[in-house]
Amino acid sequence: MQEARNGLRSTAKKILGICPKDRIEHSLFGLGSILEIDERYTTIAFDESGTRKFVTSIVELAPSDTPAPARSARKRKKVGQAGCTKPVSSSA
């Protein structure tokens, strides 16, 4: 089964000439990075428009040399003790 999936991915790569992590430009959504690609679907994380999934056989993309923007570090939520419903107070 894994061999069949690899075959599908290589076919999609040959059709579009792109691979995961490649930078692309879409006429409507702008610049983005390929997350996943196979014979049926191509998933792209756009810089300004979030993540979108397209039908591989009809999506129109252009390669881009523009680097991906720096992502800001996500803040972690404070988590209380196991089984505790209130957050842990830091003023103790």
C-alpha positions in Angstrom: 0.0 0.0 0.0 2.9 2.4 0.9 4.4 1.8 -2.6 1.1 2.8 -4.2 1.0 6.0 -2.2 4.6 6.9 -3.1 3.6 6.3 -6.8 0.7 8.7 -6.4 2.9 11.4 -4.9 5.5 11.1 -7.6 2.8 11.3 -10.3 1.5 14.5 -8.7 5.0 16.0 -8.4 5.5 15.3 -12.1 2.2 16.9 -13.0 2.8 20.1 -11.1 6.6 20.1 -10.8 6.3 20.9 -7.1 7.1 19.1 -3.8 6.1 19.6 -0.2 7.8 22.7 1.4 8.1 24.4 -2.0 7.0 28.0 -2.2 4.2 28.8 -4.7 2.0 31.7 -5.7 -1.8 31.3 -6.3 -3.7 33.9 -8.3 -6.4 34.4 -5.6 -4.7 33.4 -2.3 -1.2 34.7 -2.9 2.0 33.2 -1.6 2.1 30.0 0.3 4.0 26.7 1.0 3.0 23.3 -0.1 2.1 21.1 2.9 1.0 17.9 1.2 0.5 16.8 -2.4 -0.8 13.6 -3.9 -2.7 12.6 -7.1 -6.0 13.9 -5.8 -5.4 16.8 -3.5 -2.8 19.5 -2.8 -2.8 21.3 0.6 -1.2 24.7 0.8 -0.5 26.9 3.8 -0.9 30.5 2.5 0.9 33.4 4.2 -2.3 35.5 4.5 -5.2 33.2 3.9 -4.6 30.2 6.1 -4.6 26.5 4.9 -6.5 25.5 1.8 -7.0 22.1 0.0 -7.2 22.0 -3.8 -7.9 19.3 -6.4 -4.4 18.6 -7.8 -5.5 18.1 -11.4 -7.1 21.6 -11.7 -5.1 23.9 -9.3 -3.1 26.6 -11.0 0.1 27.4 -9.2 3.3 29.3 -10.1 6.7 28.7 -8.3 7.9 31.5 -6.1 11.4 32.4 -4.8 9.9 34.6 -2.0 10.9 33.1 1.4 8.2 32.2 3.9 7.6 34.8 6.5 8.9 34.3 10.0 6.2 32.7 12.2 5.8 34.2 15.7 6.2 31.9 18.6 2.9 30.6 19.9 2.2 31.4 23.6 1.6 28.4 25.8 -1.4 28.2 28.0 -0.8 27.8 31.7 -2.0 24.4 32.7 -3.1 23.7 36.3 -2.3 20.5 38.2 -3.9 17.3 37.0 -7.5 17.1 38.0 -7.6 20.8 39.1 -10.3 22.9 37.5 -8.8 26.3 38.4 -5.5 27.5 37.0 -2.5 27.5 39.3 -2.0 30.9 40.9 1.5 32.4 40.5 1.3 34.7 43.5 1.6 32.0 46.2 
